[in-house]
C-alpha cells in the first residue's frame, strides 16, 4: 500500500463535566481573533464509518493554572462565527478533493 493511503488520526481523550471520557479526532484547528479553536468529531473505533456519530464539536482553548483546557463556547455569536469558519474550510477542502479526483480521472 502506498504511503499516500496511510492515515493516522490525531486523537484526543476529552472528559466531560460528568467525568465521562470519550475520544475525539481532530479535524481542523485555527486561531480566530486571537483565540485558538479546535474542530473535532467523535473518533470511530472500528470500521463502521457509515453508522458513526459525525457531529462536529468545536472547542475553545482556555488556560487555567497554566494548563490548557478545551472548553465549549458559551457565547452564541462567538460560536456562530467560529462554526461558520470551520464549515467553510471543510467545504473548501471537499471541493479541492473533488477537483483532485476529477483530474485523476482524466
C-alpha positions in Angstrom: 0.0 0.0 0.0 1.4 3.4 -0.8 2.2 5.9 1.9 -0.4 8.3 0.5 -3.2 6.0 1.6 -1.9 5.8 5.2 -3.7 7.9 7.7 -3.1 8.3 11.4 -5.7 10.5 13.0 -4.8 12.9 15.8 -6.9 11.7 18.8 -7.8 13.5 22.0 -9.3 11.9 25.0 -11.7 14.5 26.4 -13.5 14.4 29.8 -17.0 16.0 30.1 -18.3 17.8 33.1 -19.7 14.5 34.5 -16.3 12.8 34.3 -17.1 10.7 31.2 -14.2 10.1 28.8 -14.6 10.0 25.0 -12.1 10.0 22.2 -12.3 12.7 19.5 -10.5 13.0 16.2 -9.0 16.5 15.4 -10.4 17.7 12.0 -9.1 21.3 12.0 -7.6 23.9 14.2 -7.4 27.7 13.8 -6.7 30.9 15.5 -9.6 33.3 15.2 -9.5 36.8 16.7 -6.5 35.8 18.8 -8.2 32.7 20.3 -7.4 29.1 19.5 -10.2 26.8 18.4 -10.4 23.1 17.5 -12.9 21.3 15.3 -13.4 17.6 16.2 -15.6 14.6 15.6 -16.1 11.6 17.8 -13.4 9.0 17.0 -14.5 5.9 15.2 -13.1 2.9 17.0 -14.0 0.3 14.4 -14.6 0.1 10.6 -18.3 1.0 10.9 -17.9 4.5 9.5 -21.4 4.7 8.0 -23.1 4.3 11.4 -20.6 6.6 13.2 -21.7 9.7 15.0 -20.3 12.6 12.9 -21.4 15.6 14.9 -18.8 18.3 14.6 -17.7 19.5 18.0 -16.0 22.9 18.3 -14.0 23.7 21.4 -12.0 26.8 22.5 -8.6 26.6 24.2 -8.5 28.3 27.5 -5.8 28.2 30.2 -6.5 27.5 33.9 -3.5 27.3 36.3 -1.1 27.2 33.3 -2.9 24.2 31.9 -4.7 24.2 28.5 -8.3 23.1 28.7 -10.6 22.6 25.7 -14.0 24.2 26.6 -17.3 24.6 25.0 -18.2 28.0 23.6 -21.0 29.6 25.6 -21.4 32.8 23.6 -23.9 32.2 20.8 -22.3 34.9 18.5 -18.8 33.6 19.0 -20.0 30.0 18.4 -21.8 31.0 15.2 -18.7 32.9 13.8 -16.3 30.0 14.6 -18.6 27.2 13.4 -19.2 29.1 10.1 -15.4 29.5 9.7 -14.8 25.7 10.2 -17.7 24.7 8.0 -16.5 27.0 5.2 -13.0 25.5 5.4 -14.4 21.9 5.3 -16.4 22.8 2.2 -13.3 24.2 0.5 -11.3 21.1 1.4 -14.1 18.9 0.0 -14.2 20.9 -3.2 -10.4 20.6 -3.6 -10.7 16.8 -3.1 -13.4 16.6 -5.8 -11.2 18.6 -8.2 -8.2 16.3 -7.5 -10.4 13.2 -8.2 -11.6 14.8 -11.4 -8.0 15.4 -12.5 -7.0 11.9 -11.6 -9.8 10.5 -13.8 -8.7 12.5 -16.9 
